Amino acid sequence: MKTRRLSWVLSSSGCALLLSACITSGGIHPHESMIDPATLDAGAALRATQADAKWPADAWWRQWNDPQLDTLVQDATAGNPGLRAVQERIDAARFQAQIAGAAELPQVSANGSFERRRYARYTTPAPPGGTTVWSNNVEADLSYDLDLWGKNRAIREAALDNVQAVAADARFAEVELQTAVVRSYVQLSLQYALLDVYRDVQNEQQRTLDIATRRWHAGVGSGLEVSQAQTQLAMSTTRVQEAQQQLALSRIGIAGLAGKGPGYADALRRPGLALSVPVDLPATLPAELVGHRADVVAGRWRVLQADKGIDAAHADFYPDINLLATASLGSAATFGGFFNFVDSNGMGHGVGAAISLPIFDGGRRRGNYGVAVSSRDAAVDAYNQSVIGAMQGVATQVVTLRSLGEQQASIEDTLDSARKSFQLADTGYRSGITEFLNVLAAQDAQLQQEQSLATIRAKRLDAWALLMKELGGGFASSMPREATQGVADATRD
């Protein structure tokens, strides 16, 4: 009884000594905390949106009903080298998680050596000195880290969190690419619309030149009017040529976004997307919804990953205990052949435990813990910045859309007036009661308003596409399959 009590006291004292001898973190702790998006003031711009909101659906551009645009986005996301590079990062992260998880499982290794050896007569007693024998050995080792403080588990969970973060990065890259294709397609539609405007003006100016020429020949006009009309027509021709150049460049740019060669652009038809297609502000935009954006989600996973890094660094302060087992067969006997080691007399084994206790390491573990805490604070700061940036991005596009809508209404009214002015000036000139300069001025004003209307419509579509991106591009409704599969594979393996 006394012996048992003494053993208990010694064991307890030993454990207390081990724990008290451990190096400590020295009061290092995280300072930053994550922002809750719902606590941010959404601002007047977002509060003024309509009711009954819906989060943007995946493939949001399909509501424009342009099959060519759908095909372009599909081609871009399927064959873009940039997206493939991000997918490779997911694969690498998944394999890193498998590597991290291996430390939680028993480790078994085996090795052997087979050697025909001559032993020196004068350096080794005989026998085996002076003889040549087979010196063979086969050994198997098993070790298992008990992971009492959860260090290996924390490292594995951090690696799995990284898989999730990289998968969210991949989705964010996909959304950005989709938005870039849509915006470029809007610009292509704008170039076609401007080309139409310039050609209409060119036709009008050709007609005006014909009228001026007839008036001059009839003796009621002047050569100056003809010269002015010819100058305006030449300028219109230049504008048409510049628009055709921009059109060709826009097509080539879209081919590049799709990950194709310039020849891909040759097959592009005129967009079915009309710049006048209506766009509405998404209804109610509560602040917490930005938490679904892919970059915000990635930031949140990285904070969780950093938390696990702190856990792993903290566990490193405590003793490490490994269970060990070995089994071997060996022989270097003077008598016997190659298989002499496969015998019960050549068998050896061992079972035990290895304990590692950090007592003094010059501050290395405390430094590692400080790095882990600082990394966590940095991850929180990055997450908070992404939340604030997301809110600013959404608010910016909401304000832009509202302003562009008002500007478009104003330009449409101005264009109606400009068209009426041109009609009056043109009719008066043909009747001989209006100066030719009035016709040119009215024509110029109409051209400017036609350009402005096409441009402002394209800007509205562009701003709407940017708003869809800022809202996450449908991320809330579609976690990429390869991302979830990657996490599942890493966990299973």
Secondary structure, DSSP 4 states (H G I P E B T S, - for coil): -HHHHHHHHHHHHHHHHHHHHS---TT---------GGGS--HHHHHTS-SS--PPPTTGGGGG--HHHHHHHHHHHHH-HHHHHHHHHHHHHHHHHHHHHHTTS-EEEEEEEEEEEEPPTTTSPTTTTT-EEEEEEEEEEEEEE--TT-HHHHHHHHHHHHHHHHHHHHHHHHHHHHHHHHHHHHHHHHHHHHHHHHHHHHHHHHHHHHHHHHHHHHTSS-HHHHHHHHHHHHHHHHHHHHHHHHHHHHHHHHHHHTT--GGGGGG----S--TT----PPS---GGGGGGSHHHHHHHHHHHHHHHHHHHHHHTTS-EEEEEEEEEEEE--SS--GGGGSSGGGEEEEEEEEEE--S--TTHHHHHHHHHHHHHHHHHHHHHHHHHHHHHHHHHHHHHHHHHHHHHHHHHHHHHHHHHHHHHHHHHHHHTSS-HHHHHHHHHHHHHHHHHHHHHHHHHHHHHHHHHHHTTTTGGG---HHHHHHHHHHHH-
